[in-house]
Amino acid sequence: MARRTAIVATGQTYHKSIRRDVNGQELINEAVVRSLEDAQLTMDDIDGVIIGNMDHFEGINYVDCWSIDGSGGYMKPTMKLTTGGTTGATLAIAGYHMVASGMFDKLLVIGWEKNSESDTTGGIITCTDPIVERPIVAGAISGLACEAQAYMHKYGATPRDAARVSVRDHKHGCNNPHAHLRLDLTIEDVLHSPVLADPLRLHDMCPRTDGACAVIFACEGIAEKITSAPAWVLATANRHMFSDYSDVVQMASLLSMVEASKELWGKLGIKEPLKKVDVIEMYQPYSWAGMMWIEDMGLCKKGEGPRLIWDGVTDMGGELPINPSGGVICTNPIGATGLIRAAEIALQIQGKADKRQVPDVQLGVSTGFGGNWWTDMIAFGKKKPA
Amino acid sequence: MERIAIVGVGQTKHEARKIQDSFADMVYEAVKMALEDAGMGVNQVDNVITTSNDFWDGRTISSMATGDVSGARGKNVSCVEGDGTFGAFYGMTRILSGSYGTTLVTAYSKGSESESPMITNAAFDPIYMRCLGLDLVTACALQARRYMKRYGITEEQMAMISVKNHLNALSNPNAHLGLKITVDDVMKSRKVSDPLKLLDCSPVSDGAACIILANEERARKITDKPVWVKGVSFCADAYLLGDRDLAECKALEKAARKAYGMAGIRDPRREIDVAEVYDAFTYQESMWTEGLGFCGPGEGGKLAVSGATAKGGDIPVNPSGGLLGAHPVIAGGLIRMVEAVRQIRGQAGAMQVKDNVKIALAHGVNGVCGQSHCVWLLGRNPN
């Protein structure tokens, strides 16, 4: 009983490094209320709720149960999904399957994180094996630095190339009222920011943000009544393929992206994604990924990422704008980050992205990154799939 | 709903301490057994759902530990954080969405490496409630007290459930805690949190479970003994304990009503042949039998004493020994599904309640004091 399914409404909070004015449940509720307002629905119209974050960042166990007062899940089916940084994208993929399955007509999907209440790096370290890897892994930054070093070594990319990616995203972020960081940076600003882990500098890296995102998925027949422009899910693909950190950080290539994108383009019948896709919201936690991973996605050959970046192909107004929202480098409430990517693509398809709108979006792709170098991808279309 | 079947099941032996096994080792064992049970290769698994909980595992992104051994390499995969019955639900929708023909679902926990009071204390509001010392056991003691007071249920009635389930666990080769005990033994066991005594509480075990779901076409190719999903639903109640009447289980009633509706069940006590429910404590089995409609509100104690829920009774509950017999936390509900499948197939050995089990119920819980419930109705016949 597979049914066509779309995102029909989205809501994002005011994203900031520390939201002292709200607790976790209130933060979640801010996004939920905005998504319901966007859909012109009330909580009574919603059949079920799925929610996700990373437990160790807020230190709250059974978040599906704890969040009921904010999520609106009282006396409704409520479930939690968590896959690390990919959580938000994982949630969007789950929203699709659960509605397409016929079990729910209208499903509320929530990603959130209140990073200010956490020690993010301390939390991330505990993802690794306690005996073999935990003594040597130091959170997300060091692993990404290893990957960047491997990429520099293998393909000759430079910190200046990476800085160009960062400048792009920060410039885009200035157009987004939801962006946490709105900085008009120059390449020199990035290159002179403090070193975090060589070669990564402060402005190469995403921040940690307090924020939430809520998205409403609906099935065909109902979706069209809620909005004149549903963002139809065309295909999903993901890979969470490794268990050990040391397997992946020195490859100079995101293998999960290679495999997932190959599957996604195959499902869409696309051979040249650079030409066919109109906009991408990429879970790009640091600048170097903006070159390396678009190669793995098949937008260009390995080693050609920097050229695409310098040619402005991925800038607003370019052939394939990437991260019109400013992306993860501007805003990163971790459990919400992947879902914000999907919500931003939905806004692009709905024509509701205001100053960050890419003209005439027919096909948009959102990605998630997290866990142990994992990838989740979703393709959305303006036209209802056949 | 399009027909979905369970085509393979596996579980480890559940023990107090599997010192020789990591999370991955346990899950691999259960997956291997489920694949062998179904007669499938891992390449016939279209996609994978793992279930885990970062707090119980003491690691963030806990699914990292078990993706590879669940056969997820090169496949689409996701992770539900909560009881395995919820993971199985998501796994089922990934087939119903038309995306995949089969889903493999795993769940596991290592109680021996967990600090239950600290882990479950973290489920409570960090400002107002954690400092009261609430954890799973103390909160459930409050619930037990409220339930007993409201309906006049006695500690002796609850003790009967302990006697029954521990005895049942003796005939379950995978159980952790099979015991031949008397009501008097339960009454005299160490008080843990009034009114709960040691033998009213489930142990915290090490173990893993796995099930494989398939659409009708694939199920019929894979096995000649598919077990069909007749109905399933889940529902969550309010969070704050003070916002609920703890003697009630409205969320379970609602989930059960929906699942019964899907399965066409009108008289659950008569139509269901066997139930595997989430008896983390003795009083919970009693409450859940009420919520599931096997008896009226407040009658769960009498039901237990009447012998109706014993292996030879008219509505056998937890012939496997339930959670009182083995409780690897996150796998708790998925093990109930495994046992329900084995009953329907007639493969439950000494636990088998009768030859011709047509409908079996499996039940899982998330959160504290039964805040969120998932109810599965499984059947021998697809119609």
Interface residues (C-beta under 8 A of the other chain):
Chain A: M1 A2 R3 T5 G52 M54 D55 H56 F57 G59 I60 N61 Y62 V63 D64 C65 W66 S67 I68 D69 G73 Y74 M75 K76 P77 T78 M79 K80 L81 T82 T83 G84 T90 I93 A94 Y96 H97 M98 A100 S101 G102 M103 G123 I124 T126 C127 T128 D129 P130 T236 A237 N238 R239 H240 M241 F242 S243 E259 E263 G370 G371 N372
Chain B: M1 E2 A24 N53 D54 F55 G58 R59 T60 I61 S62 S63 M64 A65 T66 G67 D68 V69 A72 R73 G74 K75 N76 V77 S78 C79 V80 E81 G82 F86 F89 Y90 M92 T93 R94 I95 L96 S97 G98 S99 I119 T120 A122 A123 D125 P126 S233 F234 C235 A236 D237 A238 Y239 L240 K250 A251 K254 A255 N366 G367 V368 Q371 S372
